[in-house]
Amino acid sequence: MQKVLLKYLIIVSFLALVGGCGNQLDLSQFPITNNGNINISDTVYIQQSPVWTGFSSPKDIIIGNDQLVYVCDSKNNRIVQMDLSGNLVSYKSLGDNIYPVKITQDYNFDILTLSDSTTSIDTITVLHRFKIVDGGGLIGNARQITLLSSLYPTPNSNKYRKFTGVSMFPDNSYIVTRVGPSDPIGIDPGNAILKLKGIETVTNVEKLSGFQTSGNSFYSIENTSSISVMRNSSSDFIIARNTPDTVSLNKILVFNYNSSSGAYDPKYTSPTQDIVVTKFGIPGSVTQDSYSNIYVIDAMRNYLYKFNTSGRLLVESFGKFGSGANQFDSPMGVAHFNKVLYISDTKNNRILRFKLSTDLN
């Protein structure tokens, strides 16, 4: 009897809290039990209004250290800078045949992007830096620096290589994932993770070792599609792998640096962990929130996966194909800031924002 009373009081208190904030509570957004009762123990993401439009194939999104929103507006050949309310601050046009696909920001407020550069012969990926502070805080005025292209030899070069992800360490060194053909000699395979240093130019390129360049093991870096430095870490990172099939496991891998061995060890390896056994389709981007929960946006499944620090899939994960509320069409970017989840809904040409039902106010 006491448990029933306690549950009733919790429900009443929650409904009063939400209702008392001046917003009407939409009960249809909450999970319903078989008895028709609201299950307050579950939480769901509620899409926020308005939807941000005016994009053409937005591939990636971040909330910068300057608390501004940056979007790779790929087919408009530009990087868009907005405030947290969705108001346009500035944008940087990159020119025809240059399509930004990945973005990050360092701790000097510089923006780094990966852009596919298409010529009549082939496509390469170019790493650019944009000096936001030099431009008075506006990316439209920022000085643009070309840092590196995917043709860079390590020690060999191959025009079929591409960069697929970029992220930033607290010391402003940056890490880039690369894909490409296998090397029959094994000296310099296309699949690699590069750690870079340098502001005006790249002063050091380190190819991280200890990974398998093919296969689906816990150490595999084949077909990486993105990389994200772990929150508050100077060495650890998460990669997403975009294998051609939908049955391969180990598509989301978290690597912790072992200072004793000098190697990177996978964090999640148990078949009891959801993040290990989940059969992702095309995971396009990964981010974390302030609690270190891991978010994965899947362009094939049209789904947002949320895992806790133990690798357990959380019930608030959501998504399906479409163009309506809580629906996606090939989403490729995800970011999280101050209790708001941001998703670049790529083929619907829009940015969507979500809040947990328990965070509504």
Sequence and secondary structure as in RCSB ss.txt:
>XXXX:A:sequence
MQKVLLKYLIIVSFLALVGGCGNQLDLSQFPITNNGNINISDTVYIQQSPVWTGFSSPKDIIIGNDQLVYVCDSK
NNRIVQMDLSGNLVSYKSLGDNIYPVKITQDYNFDILTLSDSTTSIDTITVLHRFKIVDGGGLIGNARQITLLSS
LYPTPNSNKYRKFTGVSMFPDNSYIVTRVGPSDPIGIDPGNAILKLKGIETVTNVEKLSGFQTSGNSFYSIENTS
SISVMRNSSSDFIIARNTPDTVSLNKILVFNYNSSSGAYDPKYTSPTQDIVVTKFGIPGSVTQDSYSNIYVIDAM
RNYLYKFNTSGRLLVESFGKFGSGANQFDSPMGVAHFNKVLYISDTKNNRILRFKLSTDLN
>XXXX:A:secstr
 HHHHHHHHHHHHHHHHHHTTT    GGGS B TTS B TTS  EEE SS B   SSEEEEEE TTS EEEEEGG
GTEEEEE TTS EEEEEE  TTEEEEEEEE TTS EEEEEEEE SS EEEEEEEEETGGGTT GGG EEEEEEET
T  SSS  TT EEEEEEE TTS EEEEEE    TTSSS S EEEEEE SSS  EEEE  S BSSSSSTTB TTEE
EEEE TT SS EEEEE  SSSS    EEEEEEETTTTEEEES   TTSHHHH   S EEEEEE TT  EEEEETT
TTEEEEE TTS B TT B  BSSSTT BSS  EEEEETTEEEEEEGGGTEEEEEEEGGG  
